[in-house]
Amino acid sequence: MVEGQENLTWERWIHILHTAERLGFPSVFRSDHYVIGEYKSSLDLFLSFMIAARETENIRFGSLVSPMTFRSPVDVGRMSAQINQLSNGRLILGVGVGWHKPEHDAYGIPFYSERVRAERLEEAINVIKTLWGPGPASFEGTHFSVKDVD
């Protein structure tokens, strides 16, 4: 598991991927944080997965876990489906409610109550699953909705 917000650079990420593949690791996972504590270099989770899809052939890779507070479930669903195609089915998507309030505050991301974050997570999972299913996709929830998306 690699902490993406701990001075991870493209060169280091590619080195980790190549090393993991060469050593026969079955998978590599990434955290999805912008900052924890002191600000350091960080890489976007989904952009780093694009690199993993192109730089490796065998290892599976994924998020441990991506808070559904950072991105819309439509974006997560579309990006993850396309990365999964690019990698021939090697992406593992882990999602969660989000927990680090200072990170949310620093980036102006709303940090809802635990109950609301749990509700949003449940709906987000339903949106993603709907988008991954046969189209056109429609979902109507309290927090998220999609209508006739192909």
Steps between C-alpha positions, in 0.01 A plus 500: 500500500645831390412833660454729202527820703843418647728655237395252234629611161438354156851355494454334841155368407628346177797349687265348761279354226792352305657359817172348620444337161859371477479350851169331425282698738134424427383859563587856590257727681494876543349721766288787371605805699597848397678574828539347844696728732782688329451588132715286271492404134205280412359331193137478402368149559330443167779656294744268677277206404526600135877468535460164676280374216762595241820416690405151621359183350416270791456667836161614615477849644242697687388749759514436869258689523373793297270727700179572318523856627783593261336423164153444366396136461447566129865603465620205710283256305608626159871531584520161669313324217733650239815423701373147553460462123846641436653256750308195378301470821773556760354799688357442848281789615470556874278785620416641840334784688807720554631572846767772507317827566811727485568375146144580397520843661833580333361426153154647553329160478180469705540265795155374586390324817578129530139415422491714185840370385373143543182582306702662223736200486210257463346709222837549331554124488156460346576770241831333408342154474219646288751668268693173467185309407319491167384843385331726497573551869263683731513546877310743720615546857497764768859611428576379146314429181567406139244478223519294183881496487647278228 
